[in-house]
Amino acid sequence: MSIDYSKLFPIGYPIGRECNENIVIGIKEETLFMHTMVLGATGSGKSTTVATLINNSIENIMQKGLKVLILDWHGEYAKLLKTRYKYIDPYQELQLNPLTLSHTRDKLEILEIFEEVLELTGPQSYILFEILKNTGEERRQITSLDQLIEEVENYTGEASWTREVKQALLRKLFTMARDINLFSQDKFLNIFKTNSNVCIIDVSLIKDIIVRKLYVLLFLKFLFDHYVYSRGLRKNPRVLLVIEEIQNVFSKDTSIALVKKFVREVRKFGIGIIAITQSPSSILEDLMINSATKIIHSIRSSQDLELIRKLTKLPQEIEKILPVLDQGEAVLYTVDYKIPILVKITEIKK
């Protein structure tokens, strides 16, 4: 039985056309703020899909005063976007200083991020915790990476293992120190001072993958703090946050509590995640479960197909075509429609 999709609801944010009926297909604004997953093998068209969504929807985005923040892992979006955007070099305009600490909560969250990204051992974490714990209390305030490294160098402990562990911790902190300009100031609020509705934060400029991952996690922490804990909450614009290669920061094995809180809580405060990955089975399952929309490009991995089968319960005829979808074709599975829809991602002429 054929369904007249055009009568289901007016389309606000189009992504393309239904492959058979040629009807414009899109996603409701409120649904976008309930998180979106864009899945597919390398080269299947995931980034193009997100850029097309933005290009097709820019009038709505501007009219509603939304912010689209793109954490561009591969430096692709400047070529894909056809609308006006603000390009941001994190070294020049958006440095993040993780040591502007004011609450115990901050210290524990920063410690968790450092533990996971820098792969700290238990003793290394203990030394860093002891130093952060005393910040602003028994010792001077630590407000820069240089000061943190100095505190680690000056750390004394009675245990015989202290010297060796301290040296290993310093070697890991020097990974950050090579990009010290990136962490020398806190310019996070600059992201809200630009008049542009669409901002590309080109994290591909950060060549060290460990430092890039650290920067993205710190950006998420600053964004979470600003929206969830800031007293100026009502002044914040609603944000669509595009995160490329999300498996690098929202991995299924993450122990960072902030990441899990981010998935569960931010949509209540006006942040919708658009998460892009080529490896659905590698990401935090909470994100897959808590996303109201899944745009599924060609998937060939049996492990990934099994996860999609488990979470979406797609009809068998749709499951069978997932491995053979052409570039630019996708299955849209969303709460906005009663059935999954095969879509050709395309620009919608106004």
MOPE-V630910 format. One record per backbone hydrogen bond with DSSP energy under -0.5 kcal/mol. NH is the residue of the N-H (numbers start at 0). CO is the residue of the C=O. If there is no record, write none. Layout:
BEGIN
nh->NH co->CO
nh->NH co->CO
END
This chain:
BEGIN
nh->4 co->2
nh->6 co->3
nh->7 co->4
nh->8 co->4
nh->12 co->26
nh->14 co->24
nh->15 co->24
nh->16 co->343
nh->17 co->22
nh->18 co->341
nh->21 co->17
nh->24 co->15
nh->26 co->12
nh->31 co->27
nh->32 co->28
nh->33 co->30
nh->34 co->31
nh->35 co->272
nh->36 co->292
nh->37 co->274
nh->38 co->36
nh->38 co->294
nh->39 co->276
nh->40 co->297
nh->43 co->40
nh->48 co->44
nh->49 co->45
nh->50 co->46
nh->51 co->47
nh->52 co->48
nh->53 co->49
nh->54 co->50
nh->55 co->51
nh->56 co->52
nh->57 co->53
nh->57 co->54
nh->60 co->56
nh->61 co->57
nh->62 co->58
nh->63 co->59
nh->64 co->60
nh->64 co->61
nh->65 co->60
nh->66 co->237
nh->67 co->196
nh->68 co->66
nh->68 co->239
nh->69 co->67
nh->69 co->198
nh->70 co->68
nh->70 co->241
nh->71 co->69
nh->71 co->200
nh->72 co->70
nh->78 co->75
nh->79 co->75
nh->80 co->76
nh->85 co->197
nh->86 co->84
nh->87 co->199
nh->88 co->86
nh->89 co->87
nh->91 co->88
nh->92 co->88
nh->93 co->88
nh->93 co->89
nh->95 co->181
nh->97 co->95
nh->99 co->96
nh->100 co->98
nh->106 co->102
nh->107 co->103
nh->108 co->104
nh->109 co->105
nh->110 co->106
nh->111 co->107
nh->112 co->108
nh->113 co->109
nh->114 co->110
nh->115 co->111
nh->116 co->112
nh->117 co->113
nh->119 co->114
nh->124 co->120
nh->125 co->121
nh->126 co->122
nh->127 co->123
nh->128 co->124
nh->129 co->125
nh->130 co->126
nh->131 co->127
nh->132 co->128
nh->133 co->129
nh->134 co->131
nh->135 co->139
nh->136 co->133
nh->138 co->133
nh->142 co->140
nh->147 co->143
nh->148 co->144
nh->149 co->145
nh->150 co->146
nh->151 co->147
nh->152 co->148
nh->153 co->149
nh->154 co->150
nh->154 co->151
nh->161 co->158
nh->164 co->160
nh->165 co->161
nh->166 co->162
nh->167 co->163
nh->168 co->164
nh->169 co->165
nh->170 co->166
nh->171 co->167
nh->172 co->168
nh->173 co->169
nh->174 co->171
nh->175 co->171
nh->175 co->172
nh->176 co->172
nh->177 co->173
nh->178 co->175
nh->179 co->176
nh->181 co->178
nh->182 co->178
nh->182 co->179
nh->183 co->180
nh->186 co->94
nh->186 co->184
nh->189 co->186
nh->190 co->187
nh->191 co->188
nh->192 co->189
nh->193 co->189
nh->198 co->67
nh->199 co->85
nh->200 co->69
nh->200 co->198
nh->201 co->87
nh->201 co->199
nh->202 co->200
nh->203 co->71
nh->204 co->201
nh->205 co->202
nh->206 co->204
nh->208 co->206
nh->211 co->207
nh->212 co->208
nh->213 co->209
nh->214 co->210
nh->215 co->211
nh->216 co->212
nh->217 co->213
nh->218 co->214
nh->219 co->215
nh->220 co->216
nh->221 co->217
nh->222 co->218
nh->223 co->219
nh->224 co->220
nh->225 co->221
nh->226 co->222
nh->227 co->223
nh->228 co->223
nh->228 co->224
nh->229 co->224
nh->232 co->229
nh->234 co->231
nh->235 co->232
nh->238 co->269
nh->239 co->66
nh->240 co->238
nh->240 co->271
nh->241 co->68
nh->241 co->239
nh->242 co->240
nh->242 co->273
nh->243 co->70
nh->243 co->241
nh->245 co->242
nh->245 co->275
nh->247 co->244
nh->248 co->245
nh->249 co->245
nh->251 co->281
nh->253 co->250
nh->256 co->254
nh->258 co->255
nh->259 co->255
nh->260 co->256
nh->261 co->257
nh->262 co->258
nh->263 co->259
nh->264 co->260
nh->265 co->261
nh->267 co->264
nh->268 co->265
nh->269 co->266
nh->270 co->265
nh->271 co->238
nh->273 co->240
nh->274 co->35
nh->274 co->272
nh->275 co->242
nh->276 co->37
nh->281 co->278
nh->282 co->279
nh->283 co->249
nh->286 co->283
nh->287 co->283
nh->288 co->284
nh->289 co->285
nh->290 co->287
nh->291 co->33
nh->291 co->34
nh->292 co->34
nh->293 co->332
nh->294 co->36
nh->295 co->293
nh->295 co->330
nh->296 co->38
nh->296 co->294
nh->298 co->321
nh->304 co->300
nh->305 co->301
nh->306 co->302
nh->307 co->303
nh->308 co->304
nh->309 co->305
nh->310 co->306
nh->311 co->307
nh->312 co->307
nh->312 co->308
nh->317 co->314
nh->318 co->314
nh->319 co->315
nh->320 co->316
nh->320 co->317
nh->321 co->317
nh->321 co->318
nh->323 co->320
nh->324 co->321
nh->327 co->43
nh->328 co->325
nh->329 co->342
nh->330 co->295
nh->331 co->329
nh->331 co->340
nh->332 co->293
nh->332 co->330
nh->333 co->331
nh->334 co->291
nh->336 co->333
nh->340 co->331
nh->342 co->329
nh->342 co->340
nh->343 co->16
nh->344 co->327
nh->344 co->342
nh->345 co->14
nh->348 co->346
END
